[in-house]
Amino acid sequence: MPDENSSPLATDEAGDGYFNPDRLTEQEVRAAVAIANVPALLMVVYQTTGDPKWLDEPYRPTRGKGLGDHDSGGLNTKLQNEIREHAVDAVLSLQAGHPPAIAAPSPEDTVRMMTVCMGETVGDEYGPMLSQELARRVAPDTPEIALEPVRPPRGFNVVLIGTGVAGIAAAQQLEDMGVDYIIVEKQPEAGGNWFQNTYPGAGVDTPSHLYSFSFAKNDWHTHFEMRNDLQLYFTQTMKDLGANERVRYDTEVLSADYDETTRRWNVAVRNGAGDEEVLNASVVLSAVGVLNRPKLPDVPGMDTFSGVQFHSADWPEGLDLENKRVAVVGTGASSMQITPAIADRVEQLTVFQRSPQWVAPFEKFRAPIPFALRRLMQSCPEYHSWYWIRLFWQFGDKVIESLRVDPEWEHPERAVNARNDAHREYFTRYITAQLGDRTDLLDKVLPDYPPFGKRILLDNGWFAALRKDHVQLVNDGVDRVTPTGLVSSTGSEFDVDVIIWATGFEAARFVSSLDVRGIDGRSLRQAWNDDDPRAYLGVSVPDFPNFFMLGGPNSFPGSGSFLFFMEVQMRYIRGLLTEMFKNDITAIDATAEANDRYNELVDATHAKTVWTHRGMSTYYRNSHGRVVFVMPFLNVEYWQMTQRADLENYTTR
């Protein structure tokens, strides 16, 4: 049976038939609308009818709390049913080919609709961005979002490094531009981190429909997808783009050297057989990512352990943990997924925690998306787009506002503003409730730093696992490893059969997997003083002409969709290349002045966010305490910065 990600026809719920995702019967529409998100349906009704009454009382939804979908919109049953009934008519009308009254909401329309849809004020500055995103998902050929046609000069070519999220976003644009390019990927398949990380419980903590490319709609089966289906999505997207034929898998980039005479790059690569080759390119586009180089601690005695030990990113295939004594070192995102997934399989589980994490409820963890709702998502792009945009707001800039420092706030030791403090109280109540009668764990698991200071984690059974009799949480560091186990910093000994080092990645060392050398042979590591990376807009570094990055320094959104962010960055890079082609420019790199000015803004903005709070350590910061990983700006602020190819901030060569 064909895979439903690769076929224009997807299987039905039982897997024994096919449906046309573009056409539903009235009965099927009613079944879907009956369980759909009311605020999103309301926007479909308004967009289809154009009747302004749907944006006024009594139909206006309330503001949702937390990160939930707020499916009812806070409306009473009678109003919900009225909206659903008109939504059935709207969906059937759209399916019949009748154009909506408002085919493409203007920026002003979008802000008004968003304010109603979310039950809170959405600023005018969001209009241009969100109206484009609606159009991109409903009607990708809309002239308002069409990118300028590109005619690369003869001989122009690109070496793209990596086929993770950033690499796929880049490949999509390069294909559309008609640029000659090749992709080098060290792994045997696309997917980046999702290929590499195979540990039990691996999954995404961003809603599946938000963790999707605008150009690759997918029939997600669960609200938060697990690793295998994510990996399938990325590999299938590469095939659908036609980019798979461009990839050299099992091939690692060793170095990239800029030739000032030819103004081209020499990229040394080595394939799985050990054969080396030098590729010549006009542009090197790095999409190598950051969270892919495991960080193992330097603990005395690691080489003496007689059992099995490994980093969580290097999970051994076929590992049997049945009746084993297991230690998990670390309590970050990987540990919080691994621990609940293996707790019932092991004889004894000891978790070593350096510092506790703020954990939020995960109501839809592994919750399936009802089949009828999946069909509505596939067949009605207007509903899918409004559902996406609600998630984008709920998990994005709405959250970031609570992470910015209020200098007048009276309790800076525990929170950065009143809203942040409300989050702290909410999470505290949740954690306390989850522990139940295990009050002995409360002091261990309750953080004393502000919420969101570290990456907020979602509870996929973490507290339930900690409450089990055979699970022990050790609030000490690991002092040394012995042949039979671990010794804590307080001298307690723990005999184990397996050690899982869930100790994170080299998050501050961007592009550390290859040696990049620009003007005068200067290396990127020298330019960045090893772990202090700085790049203009996270994209370009002075004196490294035509070396562009996706997911570069400060390129990870503080909250929201990384996939959206990579698409924004790649469209900006496309704009730069287009201007180069139009003006016969061979090479560009950010000026030192633009780079300094931008990074001064980054640092100044970060100084007013929770990520620089002194009460905790986080992988967002480098060895000098500077935040280099996460972006300090609102999504809309960065979007505004990248809407124009600003060649005045670049040295042209």
Secondary structure, 3 states (H helix, E strand, C coil): CCCCCCCCCEECCCCCCEECCCCCCHHHHHHHHCCCCHHHHHHHHHHHHCCHHHHCCCCCCCCCCCCCCCCCCCCCHHHHHHHHHHHHHHHHHHHCCCCCCCCCCCHHHHHHHHHHHHCCCCCHHHHHHHHHHHHHHHCCCCHHHCCCCCCCCCCCEEEEECCCHHHHHHHHHHHHHCCEEEEECCCCCCCCHHHHCCCCCCECCCCCCCCCCCCCCCCCCECCCEHHHHHHHHHHHHHHHCCHHHEECCEEEEEEEEECCCCEEEEEEEECCCCEEEEEECEEEECCCCCCCECCCCCCCHHHCCCEEEEHHHCCCCCCCCCCEEEEECCCHHHHHHHHHHCCCCCEEEEECCCCCCEECCCCCCCECCHHHHHHHHHCHHHHHHHHHHHHHHCCHHHHHHHECCCCCCCCCCCCCHHHHHHHHHHHHHHHHHHCCCHHHHHHHCCCCCCCCCCCEECCCHHHHHCCCCEEEECCCEEEEECCEEEECCCCEEECCEEEECCCECCCCCCCCCEEECHHHCEHHHHCCCCCCCCECCCECCCCCCEEECCCCCCECCCCCHHHHHHHHHHHHHHHHHHHHHCCCCCEEECHHHHHHHHHHHHHHHCCEHHHCCCCCCCCECCCCCECCECCCCHHHHHHHCCCCCHHHEEEC
